[in-house]
Amino acid sequence: MSAEAAGRWLRRLVLLQVLVFGLLPLWSEPNAPLDVLQHVAWGRHPAWGYWKHPPLPVWVTTWSVDQLGVWSTFLWAQVLLLPIFWALWRLGREWLDPVSAALAAGAGEGLLYLTLRAPELNHDSFLLAAWPVVLLAVCLGAQRGQLRWWLLAGLVGGLGLLSKYTMALLLLSLLGWLLTTAAGRACWRTPGPWVAVGLCLLLFAPHLRWAQQHDWVTLRYVADRGASAAAAQAWGDLLLFCLTQLTLALPVWFILQPLLGRRRRPLPTLLLWAAVGPWVLTVLAGAAGLALKFRWGAPLLLPWPLLLLAGWGREPTSRACWHVRWRCVIALGCFAVGLIARDQVAPRLGQPLVRTLFAGQELARQVEQAWRQRYGTPLPQVGGVGYLTFCVALYGPSRATAYGDLEPRTAPWTDDATFRQQGGALLWFGDPPPRRFRPDQPPERIAAWRQRFPEMSTAERLEVPWHLPGAPSATVWLTLLPPAQDPLPR
């Protein structure tokens, strides 16, 4: 297999990936995913940060949905995969032969994070796109001494931090290589690393200022979500996290197995730092008591196809290349089938209905209609169960301000007093809520809301269907709070 043929094959494989996972969710996920709903609700209140994450994905998602529509988020999620495959291929050219480089990049089809979880545009989408590009920029900057690669490293590193704090794991690992190896220390004699670090910090500084002004709310979210009840639980979470990531790496090993043999060459130190360093830092965080979530490992496996072939790869014979290419296609097909099974087949077999089958558009229509019939004005605010409020905020023509979970900490642009002053709609599920939404609506939360808003006792009942024939409608309760300066209801 020639280098040109390998490059053409990789381009066709990535195009197939973009088409399959860019178009399939338009049918299998008729309602916007939760992260998209949240991002739009937050992004209509521009800020340098939000309570869960840095702001860049929120800005892009909001602009895309408001200008193009929800469908564009599925396309954006696939477009962000292009720099991943390009950077992996280009990195492979530095350490492998051209054919092995293309096959290593194509083995990314075996990663769950680049296939089954890729259609949803979220913070991981931006993080994954930045991760290998920063590694490539540092690699070429160190080898060639060209300032443009260090500028790219600083730019993408800063944007990665503005997407998700996990980017710091790679940046710290690369900094460790720059400080502890002879090749890395030699780079400091040039302006490149200094420029990269300065540019990265310059881009990230506004968010740091925002976080400081808001009592480090994003770090508090990470700590609260990763809090373990006891040391034993923390070690159990760490073990489960590592086993899960290793299990998710098995498809990559399956794809590359025809090219693997006994170790026959030393591993590039930069690649080793980039592949192992983030793992070490993650394990240390878990050992310190942070309860690791499996999706936090999304970028950790990206360099591993390169690491496997760099250390254990054999000569890419025609037969081995044939097997690897078809295994990439088979992996892509299996994950596509998995997407259909998760979104469409499993609910028909009695599994809990997934959120993306909820008819958020119909809920928004009913809520907006009830408000306009009574008050004749655009709906100013919507509060209550987060998912319901986000649906109405995104799909409703009024673009109402979302007061998700009636929690001022997560929606600092409003509060109870503002909600009463402007008026709005309160929404919550009937008892019991659909299974997927039960964690969103514990009974004690509804009891606390009733104390804050006694008007909830005079609610009207809405029946909201699902995008699934034969599925029973979801019961949603609606209370309309009139504006403080409202004349008379119609």
VOVOLO-714327 format. One line per 10 residues: number of its first residue (from 0); their letters; for each residue x, y, z of C-alpha. Coordinates in steps of 0.2 Angstrom, whole numbers. Layout:
BEGIN
NUM) a) X:Y:Z; ...
//
This chain:
BEGIN
0) msaeaagrwl) 0:0:0; 8:17:-5; 8:32:5; -4:41:-7; -16:27:-6; -16:27:13; -19:46:13; -34:44:1; -41:30:11; -40:40:27
10) rrlvllqvlv) -48:55:19; -63:44:13; -64:36:30; -66:52:39; -78:58:26; -89:43:29; -88:46:48; -94:64:46; -108:59:35; -114:44:45
20) fgllplwsep) -113:53:62; -118:70:56; -134:64:47; -139:49:57; -143:59:73; -155:70:63; -167:55:63; -162:46:79; -162:61:90; -177:73:86
30) napldvlqhv) -174:83:102; -159:93:105; -146:84:117; -145:91:135; -129:99:133; -135:109:118; -151:114:127; -140:120:142; -128:129:131; -141:139:122
40) awgrhpawgy) -150:144:138; -133:150:146; -126:157:130; -140:170:128; -132:178:143; -114:181:137; -101:179:150; -83:173:152; -88:158:161; -103:148:167
50) wkhpplpvwv) -106:138:183; -100:121:175; -87:125:162; -77:138:153; -87:148:139; -80:144:122; -92:129:118; -107:139:125; -103:154:113; -101:143:98
60) ttwsvdqlgv) -116:132:101; -128:147:105; -122:156:89; -124:140:78; -142:136:85; -148:154:84; -141:157:66; -143:140:58; -154:129:69; -152:114:80
70) wstflwaqvl) -147:103:66; -130:113:64; -124:106:81; -123:88:74; -113:95:59; -101:105:70; -98:90:81; -91:81:66; -82:96:59; -72:96:75
80) llpifwalwr) -66:78:72; -56:84:57; -42:92:66; -41:76:77; -38:65:63; -27:77:54; -16:80:69; -15:61:73; -10:58:55; 3:72:54
90) lgrewldpvs) 10:66:71; 12:49:64; 22:55:50; 35:61:62; 37:44:71; 30:31:59; 31:27:40; 17:36:30; 6:21:29; 7:17:47
100) aalaagageg) 3:35:51; -13:34:41; -18:18:49; -15:24:66; -26:39:63; -39:29:56; -39:18:71; -47:32:80; -64:25:73; -62:12:87
110) llyltlrape) -64:25:101; -81:28:108; -78:46:111; -75:49:92; -90:39:86; -105:34:98; -103:50:109; -97:61:95; -114:67:88; -117:78:103
120) lnhdsfllaa) -109:95:103; -102:99:120; -86:103:129; -78:87:125; -80:90:107; -69:106:108; -57:98:120; -54:83:109; -51:94:94; -38:104:103
130) wpvvllavcl) -29:90:112; -19:82:97; -16:99:88; -7:106:104; 4:90:104; 8:92:86; 12:110:87; 24:107:102; 32:92:92; 35:102:77
140) gaqrgqlrww) 40:118:86; 53:108:96; 60:99:80; 60:114:68; 62:129:79; 49:138:69; 39:151:79; 23:148:70; 21:131:78; 23:138:95
150) llaglvgglg) 10:151:91; -1:138:86; 2:128:102; -2:144:113; -17:148:103; -25:131:103; -19:127:121; -28:143:127; -44:139:117; -43:121:124
160) llskytmall) -43:128:142; -57:140:137; -67:124:133; -63:112:147; -51:112:162; -45:94:157; -34:102:144; -22:107:158; -18:88:160; -9:88:143
170) llsllgwllt) -2:106:145; 6:101:161; 13:85:154; 20:94:139; 28:107:151; 36:92:161; 44:86:145; 50:104:141; 58:105:158; 65:88:161
180) taagracwrt) 72:82:145; 87:88:136; 78:91:120; 64:100:129; 76:111:139; 85:116:123; 68:124:117; 69:137:131; 84:145:122; 72:151:108
190) pgpwvavglc) 57:163:110; 45:149:105; 40:141:122; 39:158:130; 28:165:117; 17:149:118; 15:150:137; 11:169:136; -2:167:123; -10:153:131
200) lllfaphlrw) -11:163:148; -17:178:139; -32:169:131; -36:161:147; -34:176:159; -52:184:156; -60:167:162; -48:166:177; -54:184:181; -72:179:179
210) aqqhdwvtlr) -70:163:190; -61:173:204; -76:186:204; -88:171:205; -80:162:220; -72:149:208; -89:142:205; -83:130:190; -70:122:202; -83:120:215
220) yvadrgasaa) -94:111:202; -79:99:198; -76:96:217; -94:93:221; -97:81:206; -81:72:210; -83:71:229; -82:54:236; -91:49:252; -76:39:259
230) aaqawgdlll) -58:34:254; -63:16:250; -76:23:237; -63:35:230; -51:20:227; -66:10:220; -70:24:208; -52:25:202; -51:7:199; -68:7:189
240) fcltqltlal) -62:23:179; -46:14:174; -55:-2:169; -67:7:159; -54:17:149; -45:1:146; -61:-8:140; -64:7:128; -47:5:121; -50:-13:116
250) pvwfilqpll) -57:-9:99; -42:1:95; -31:-14:99; -42:-25:89; -40:-13:74; -21:-12:75; -18:-30:80; -12:-36:63; 2:-23:63; 7:-26:81
260) grrrrplptl) 22:-37:86; 36:-38:99; 43:-21:104; 57:-17:92; 61:2:94; 62:15:108; 47:26:111; 48:44:107; 50:53:124; 38:67:119
270) llwaavgpwv) 24:54:114; 27:45:130; 25:60:140; 9:65:131; 2:48:132; 6:43:150; 7:60:158; -11:64:158; -15:47:164; -3:49:179
280) ltvlagaagl) -11:66:184; -28:58:182; -24:43:193; -16:55:206; -32:65:207; -42:49:209; -30:43:223; -32:60:231; -51:57:233; -59:64:217
290) alkfrwgapl) -72:52:211; -68:51:192; -82:50:179; -79:39:164; -81:53:152; -67:63:160; -56:51:151; -61:56:134; -45:63:127; -33:51:137
300) llpwplllla) -33:38:124; -30:49:108; -11:47:107; -12:28:111; -14:22:93; 2:31:89; 11:24:104; 6:6:100; 13:7:82; 28:18:87
310) gwgreptsra) 34:5:100; 26:-12:94; 22:-9:76; 28:-21:62; 31:-18:44; 14:-13:36; 12:-28:23; -2:-27:11; -12:-41:20; -10:-32:37
320) cwhvrwrcvi) -16:-15:29; -31:-24:21; -36:-31:38; -34:-14:47; -43:-4:35; -58:-15:35; -58:-16:54; -59:3:55; -74:2:44; -82:-12:54
330) algcfavgli) -79:-2:70; -87:13:62; -102:3:57; -104:-5:74; -104:11:83; -117:18:70; -128:3:74; -125:6:93; -132:24:91; -148:18:82
340) ardqvaprlg) -150:4:95; -148:16:110; -159:30:103; -172:20:93; -172:1:97; -169:0:115; -184:11:120; -195:0:109; -189:-15:119; -195:-8:135
350) qplvrtlfag) -179:2:140; -181:19:148; -185:33:135; -169:43:131; -170:62:133; -168:65:114; -185:57:111; -194:70:122; -205:82:111; -197:98:118
360) qelarqveqa) -204:108:103; -222:102:108; -219:107:126; -213:124:121; -228:127:110; -240:122:124; -232:134:136; -230:148:125; -248:147:119; -254:146:137
370) wrqrygtplp) -244:162:142; -250:172:127; -268:167:129; -268:174:146; -256:189:145; -254:192:126; -235:196:128; -219:186:124; -215:174:138; -201:182:149
380) qvggvgyltf) -194:168:159; -197:150:162; -191:140:178; -192:123:186; -185:107:181; -169:111:171; -172:100:155; -190:107:153; -185:125:155; -171:123:143
390) cvalygpsra) -183:115:130; -194:130:131; -180:143:131; -173:135:115; -188:130:105; -200:144:111; -202:160:99; -200:171:115; -182:165:119; -187:165:137
400) taygdleprt) -174:167:150; -171:150:158; -171:149:177; -165:130:177; -169:121:193; -174:138:201; -156:139:206; -148:157:206; -130:149:207; -132:141:190
410) apwtddatfr) -142:155:182; -135:171:189; -144:182:177; -160:180:187; -167:175:204; -184:173:213; -187:192:215; -183:195:196; -194:180:191; -209:187:201
420) qqggallwfg) -206:204:195; -206:199:176; -217:184:178; -215:167:169; -219:149:168; -215:136:181; -213:118:175; -211:101:183; -215:83:179; -230:74:186
430) dppprrfrpd) -226:61:199; -217:49:196; -206:58:182; -200:48:167; -186:36:173; -172:46:164; -178:62:173; -180:56:191; -163:62:196; -168:79:190
440) qpperiaawr) -183:80:201; -181:73:219; -197:75:230; -188:86:242; -183:98:228; -202:100:223; -207:102:241; -194:116:243; -200:125:227; -218:124:234
450) qrfpemstae) -212:134:249; -204:147:238; -218:148:226; -235:143:234; -243:147:217; -238:129:211; -253:122:220; -264:130:206; -255:121:192; -263:115:175
460) rlevpwhlpg) -259:99:168; -250:97:151; -248:80:141; -232:80:131; -229:66:119; -213:57:114; -205:55:97; -209:36:98; -226:28:92; -236:21:106
470) apsatvwltl) -226:28:121; -237:36:134; -236:55:136; -226:63:149; -236:73:162; -230:91:165; -237:103:177; -238:121:173; -240:137:184; -240:154:176
480) lppaqdplpr) -234:168:187; -241:185:182; -229:200:180; -229:212:194; -235:226:184; -247:215:174; -264:224:170; -278:211:169; -276:193:162; -285:191:146
//
